[in-house]
Amino acid sequence: MGRFKLIGVIVVILVTCCSYLLVMTDQASSILSGEVFRPLTASSKTKISDTRSLADDYKMSLVYRSSSDIAPVPEYKSFQGATWPGRCSPHRHIVFVKIPKTGSTTVSNILLRYAFQNDLRVALPAAGRHNLTIRNSNYDLHADQFDSTSRAKYDIMAHHSNYSREAVARIMPADSVYVVMLREPLTHFVSGFNFFKVGEKLGLEGRGQLHTFLSSRDLYKSRKVPNLINVMIKYLGFPTSPNKNITSVNDFLRIIDKEFDYVLILKYIDEGLVMLKRRLCWDIADIIYLKIHKIKATEYQDLKREGEDPAVSQLLHKLSKKDYLLYQYFKRKFEKTLLKQNDDFFEEVKFLKETNEKVSTFCKARSKDSTLNIRACNWTRGFTIRKPHCKLMKLTNVKFSVLLKNKFSKSVRNDVTRRIL
């Protein structure tokens, strides 16, 4: 009998402890989910539901004002002919070819946030992979809960991937908007050299690493480091072996020009985002961003100075001639498009820059103010940001993949969401 009493006491203690832990977990979840933040002001008229998961709470970290809050504004047309606000429907099928070190993480984060907040299907890399790799003319994808019940295609594709129109068409809708971002080849090369720690991996020291690297075929062809020569055009699918349909770089450029709706240029990222926003009939709130890979390291600054050496530029131009032709072709085209824009367009670009500054200041601040309110105007319905949204804006593709895969599973796991955010 004494043994049974002892077991009974232990059971009572365990039940009590578990109950206490459940209460503490709920409290911790409330803190992480933003419930301790200052309530939204009455004037914003936004409502945040009682969320049951951290993923849902982060999803609600950006809230648009209701249509009743929007003051009437004059109708205007974008260069594509789309009108805003309330006179077109948001387009939600986007293919973004993410090329490393072109500023693509910023655009990718914008698209993945939009997908996350609007419950869209995202083409995600297969388990254990960070990139969308092509196997037998098909992308190797993560199998989500939809696969067994539906043959529906995906809404958004925004991870690193080599472009193949045939492979993309198999997973994305026919009305998808195709987008890619390019960067000036020299700064692209320097950024990649620094990011992938090429000098360190190849045993290069001191000054002149860029010149040494570009002067040696053994170095720039080394399998110890990623390829840094003609990277952009290869990601877009330029054949590495003879192809009967593509006899020259110019042929290939015409194909890309025909197949892509927008070839953005990093130098004009804000202008490009506004063009894309108008084409997609989105809100300014949908394209705000934070700089994710902002580098201030001394080593990188030294490499940037090395890149200013004309000899380095000449060597790279000779080796990456195809990338230079690609960049120059689409930079000229983009600048011609810019010249056609009216004052309203550039005012919106200015508004985006100013809004991004406000968001950046808000996200860096340690003050108790937990919301940022942006009033309605020509380019937005008006919206409110809560602190958790800052974390979403800083997520790289790898972490966003985990978050989205968790969201697509049959049950949302808060422990996974906490580790990511």
C-alpha positions in Angstrom: 0.0 0.0 0.0 2.8 2.4 0.9 4.2 1.9 -2.6 0.9 2.8 -4.2 0.6 5.9 -2.1 4.1 7.0 -3.1 3.2 6.5 -6.8 0.0 8.5 -6.3 1.9 11.4 -4.8 4.4 11.3 -7.7 1.6 11.4 -10.2 0.0 14.4 -8.5 3.3 16.2 -8.5 3.9 15.5 -12.2 0.4 16.7 -13.1 0.9 19.9 -11.2 4.3 20.5 -12.8 2.9 19.9 -16.3 0.0 22.3 -15.7 2.5 24.9 -14.5 4.7 24.4 -17.6 1.6 24.7 -19.9 0.7 28.0 -18.3 4.3 29.3 -18.6 4.4 28.1 -22.2 1.2 30.0 -23.0 2.7 33.1 -21.3 5.9 32.7 -23.3 4.0 32.2 -26.5 2.0 35.4 -25.7 5.2 37.4 -25.3 6.7 36.0 -28.5 3.5 36.5 -30.4 3.4 40.2 -29.7 0.4 40.2 -27.3 2.5 42.3 -24.8 3.1 45.0 -27.4 1.2 48.3 -27.1 -2.4 48.0 -28.4 -3.0 49.5 -31.9 -4.4 53.0 -31.8 -8.2 53.3 -32.2 -7.7 55.5 -35.3 -6.1 52.6 -37.2 -9.3 50.5 -36.9 -7.3 47.3 -37.3 -8.2 44.1 -35.5 -5.8 41.4 -34.6 -7.5 38.1 -33.9 -6.7 35.7 -31.0 -4.0 33.7 -32.7 -3.3 30.2 -31.8 0.1 29.9 -33.3 3.2 32.1 -33.6 3.1 31.7 -37.4 -0.3 33.2 -37.5 0.7 36.1 -35.3 3.7 36.9 -37.4 1.4 36.8 -40.4 -0.7 39.5 -38.8 2.3 41.7 -38.0 1.4 43.9 -41.0 -2.2 45.0 -41.1 -3.8 47.1 -43.9 -6.4 49.7 -43.0 -10.0 48.9 -44.0 -11.3 50.3 -47.2 -13.4 52.8 -45.2 -10.3 54.5 -44.0 -9.1 55.3 -47.5 -9.6 58.8 -48.6 -10.6 59.3 -52.3 -7.6 59.9 -54.5 -7.4 60.7 -58.2 -7.0 57.8 -60.5 -3.7 57.5 -62.3 -2.1 55.0 -64.7 1.2 53.3 -64.5 3.4 52.8 -67.6 1.8 49.4 -68.0 -1.7 50.9 -67.9 -2.6 49.4 -64.5 -4.6 51.7 -62.1 -4.6 52.0 -58.4 -6.0 52.0 -55.8 -9.0 49.7 -55.9 -9.2 49.6 -59.7 -7.3 46.4 -60.4 -6.8 43.0 -58.8 -3.5 41.9 -57.2 -1.5 39.5 -59.4 -0.1 36.6 -57.3 1.7 34.4 -59.8 5.4 35.4 -59.9 8.6 33.6 -61.0 11.7 35.2 -59.6 15.0 33.8 -60.8 17.3 34.4 -57.8 20.9 34.9 -58.8 23.4 35.0 -55.9 24.9 38.4 -54.9 22.7 40.6 -57.1 20.5 42.0 -54.3 18.2 39.1 -55.0 17.7 38.3 -51.3 15.9 41.6 -50.9 13.4 40.8 -53.7 13.0 37.2 -52.6 12.2 38.3 -49.1 9.5 40.6 -50.4 7.9 37.8 -52.5 8.1 35.2 -49.7 6.6 37.6 -47.2 3.7 38.3 -49.6 3.2 34.6 -50.0 3.3 33.9 -46.3 0.8 36.7 -45.5 -1.6 35.7 -48.3 -1.5 31.9 -47.9 0.0 31.4 -51.3 1.8 28.2 -52.4 5.6 28.6 -52.7 7.8 26.2 -54.7 10.3 25.2 -52.0 13.6 23.2 -52.3 13.5 19.5 -51.5 14.5 18.4 -48.0 18.1 19.0 -47.3 18.6 21.6 -50.1 18.7 25.3 -50.1 18.3 25.7 -53.9 15.8 24.6 -56.5 17.8 22.2 -58.5 16.8 20.7 -61.9 16.7 17.0 -62.3 15.6 15.5 -65.6 14.0 18.8 -66.7 12.1 19.1 -63.4 12.8 21.1 -60.3 13.5 18.9 -57.2 10.8 20.3 -54.9 9.7 19.9 -51.3 6.6 17.6 -51.2 3.9 19.5 -49.2 0.5 18.5 -48.1 -1.1 19.7 -51.3 0.6 17.1 -53.5 -1.6 14.2 -52.6 -4.8 16.1 -53.0 -4.3 18.5 -55.8 -2.5 19.0 -59.1 -2.6 22.8 -58.7 0.5 24.7 -59.6 2.5 27.0 -57.3 1.9 30.7 -56.9 5.4 32.0 -56.2 8.9 30.8 -57.0 11.7 32.8 -55.4 14.6 30.6 -54.4 18.1 30.2 -56.0 17.6 28.3 -59.2 19.0 27.8 -62.6 16.4 29.0 -65.1 14.7 26.6 -67.4 11.5 27.8 -69.1 10.4 24.2 -69.6 11.0 23.2 -66.0 9.3 26.4 -64.7 6.2 26.0 -66.9 5.6 22.6 -65.3 5.2 24.0 -61.8 4.0 27.6 -62.4 0.8 29.0 -64.0 0.8 30.3 -67.5 0.0 33.9 -66.4 3.1 34.1 -64.1 5.1 37.3 -64.2 8.8 36.5 -64.8 11.4 38.6 -62.9 15.1 38.6 -62.4 17.6 41.0 -60.9 21.1 41.9 -62.4 24.1 43.6 -61.0 27.1 45.4 -62.5 29.5 42.6 -63.1 32.6 44.0 -61.3 30.7 44.8 -58.0 29.0 41.4 -58.4 32.3 39.7 -58.7 33.8 41.5 -55.7 30.8 40.7 -53.6 30.9 37.0 -54.5 34.7 36.8 -53.9 34.1 38.3 -50.4 30.9 36.3 -49.5 32.3 32.9 -50.5 35.7 33.6 -48.8 37.5 32.8 -52.0 40.8 34.2 -51.0 40.9 32.3 -47.7 39.9 29.0 -49.4 42.6 29.4 -52.1 45.3 30.5 -49.7 45.6 34.1 -51.0 46.8 36.7 -48.7 47.5 40.5 -48.6 46.8 42.8 -51.4 46.2 42.0 -55.0 44.0 38.9 -54.4 41.5 39.8 -57.1 44.2 40.3 -59.7 46.0 37.1 -58.7 42.7 35.2 -58.9 41.7 36.5 -62.3 45.2 36.0 -63.7 45.3 32.3 -63.0 43.1 29.8 -64.8 43.9 27.2 -62.1 42.5 29.6 -59.5 39.3 30.8 -61.2 38.6 27.2 -62.4 39.3 25.7 -59.0 36.6 23.4 -57.6 37.4 24.6 -54.1 35.3 27.7 -54.7 32.1 28.6 -56.5 32.2 29.8 -60.1 32.6 33.6 -60.3 32.9 33.9 -64.1 29.8 34.7 -66.2 27.6 33.7 -63.2 24.5 35.7 -64.1 24.1 34.5 -67.7 24.7 30.9 -66.7 21.9 31.1 -64.0 19.6 32.3 -66.8 20.3 29.2 -68.7 23.0 30.1 -71.2 24.2 26.8 -72.6 27.7 25.7 -71.6 27.9 23.5 -74.7 26.9 24.2 -78.3 23.2 24.7 -78.9 21.6 24.7 -82.3 18.9 27.2 -81.2 21.4 29.7 -79.6 24.3 30.6 -81.9 25.4 33.8 -80.1 25.0 35.7 -76.9 22.8 38.2 -78.8 20.4 35.4 -79.7 20.2 34.4 -76.0 19.6 38.0 -74.9 16.6 38.3 -77.3 15.2 35.1 -75.8 15.5 36.3 -72.2 14.1 39.7 -73.3 11.1 37.9 -74.7 10.6 35.5 -71.8 11.0 37.9 -68.9 8.5 40.6 -68.0 11.0 42.5 -65.8 14.8 42.5 -65.7 15.5 44.6 -62.7 18.9 46.4 -62.1 20.3 46.6 -58.5 21.4 50.1 -59.1 17.8 51.1 -59.6 16.2 48.7 -57.1 13.6 51.1 -55.8 12.5 52.2 -59.3 12.3 48.5 -60.3 10.2 47.6 -57.3 7.7 50.4 -58.0 7.4 49.3 -61.6 6.8 45.7 -60.4 4.4 46.9 -57.7 2.3 48.8 -60.3 2.3 45.8 -62.7 1.2 43.4 -59.9 -1.4 45.9 -58.5 0.2 45.6 -55.0 0.4 48.1 -52.2 3.6 50.0 -51.1 3.3 47.9 -47.9 4.0 44.8 -50.0 7.4 46.0 -51.3 9.0 47.7 -48.2 12.3 46.1 -47.3 15.3 46.1 -44.9 18.8 45.5 -46.1 19.6 41.9 -45.1 23.2 41.4 -46.2 24.7 44.8 -45.3 28.5 44.3 -45.2 30.9 46.7 -43.4 33.8 44.3 -42.9 37.3 45.8 -43.4 38.2 42.9 -45.7 35.3 43.7 -48.0 36.2 47.4 -48.1 39.8 46.4 -49.1 38.5 44.2 -51.9 36.2 47.0 -53.2 39.3 49.3 -53.4 41.2 46.5 -55.3 38.3 46.3 -57.7 38.9 49.9 -58.7 42.2 48.9 -60.3 41.7 49.2 -64.1 43.8 46.0 -64.5 41.3 44.0 -62.5 38.4 45.4 -64.4 40.0 44.6 -67.7 40.8 41.0 -66.7 37.2 40.4 -65.5 35.7 42.0 -68.6 37.8 39.6 -70.7 36.7 36.5 -68.7 33.1 37.5 -68.0 32.3 39.1 -71.4 28.9 37.4 -71.6 27.8 38.8 -68.2 28.9 42.3 -69.3 26.9 42.0 -72.5 23.9 40.8 -70.5 24.1 43.6 -68.0 24.7 46.4 -70.5 21.8 45.2 -72.7 19.2 45.2 -69.9 20.6 48.2 -68.1 20.1 50.3 -71.3 16.6 48.9 -71.7 15.7 49.7 -68.1 17.0 53.3 -68.3 15.0 53.8 -71.5 11.9 52.7 -69.6 12.8 55.1 -66.7 12.8 58.0 -69.2 9.2 57.3 -70.1 7.9 57.6 -66.5 6.0 60.6 -65.3 6.4 62.7 -62.2 3.9 60.5 -60.3 6.2 57.5 -60.7 9.2 59.3 -59.3 7.1 60.7 -56.4 6.2 57.1 -55.6 9.8 56.0 -55.7 10.6 58.8 -53.2 7.7 57.7 -51.0 9.0 54.1 -51.0 12.5 55.3 -50.0 11.0 57.5 -47.2 8.8 54.7 -46.0 11.8 52.3 -45.9 13.7 54.8 -43.8 10.8 55.0 -41.3 10.6 51.2 -41.2 14.3 50.8 -40.7 14.3 53.3 -37.8 11.3 51.6 -36.3 12.9 48.2 -36.5 16.2 49.4 -34.9 14.5 51.3 -32.1 14.3 49.8 -28.6 11.5 52.0 -27.5 8.2 50.7 -26.2 6.4 51.9 -29.2 5.3 48.7 -30.9 3.5 49.9 -33.9 4.3 52.1 -37.0 1.4 53.6 -38.8 1.6 54.7 -42.4 -1.3 56.8 -43.6 -3.2 56.2 -46.8 -2.2 58.1 -49.9 -2.0 57.6 -53.6 0.2 54.5 -53.3 -1.1 52.7 -50.2 -4.3 51.9 -48.4 -2.4 52.8 -45.3 -1.0 50.1 -43.0 0.2 49.3 -39.5 3.4 47.4 -38.7 4.1 45.6 -35.5 7.5 44.7 -34.2 7.4 41.0 -35.3 7.3 42.1 -38.9 10.8 43.4 -38.5 11.9 39.8 -38.0 10.1 38.6 -41.1 11.8 41.3 -43.1 15.2 40.0 -42.1 14.7 36.3 -42.9 16.9 34.8 -45.5 15.5 32.2 -47.9 16.9 29.3 -45.9 15.0 30.3 -42.7 11.9 31.3 -44.7 11.9 27.8 -46.3 11.7 26.2 -42.8 8.9 28.6 -41.8 6.9 27.9 -45.0 7.5 24.2 -44.9 6.3 24.2 -41.2 3.2 26.3 -42.3 2.4 23.9 -45.1 2.5 20.9 -42.7 -0.8 19.6 -41.3 -0.1 21.3 -37.9 1.8 24.4 -37.2 4.6 23.9 -34.7 5.3 26.9 -32.5 8.7 25.4 -31.4 9.9 25.5 -35.0 8.6 29.0 -35.5 10.4 30.2 -32.3 13.7 28.8 -33.5 13.4 30.6 -36.8 12.2 33.9 -35.6 
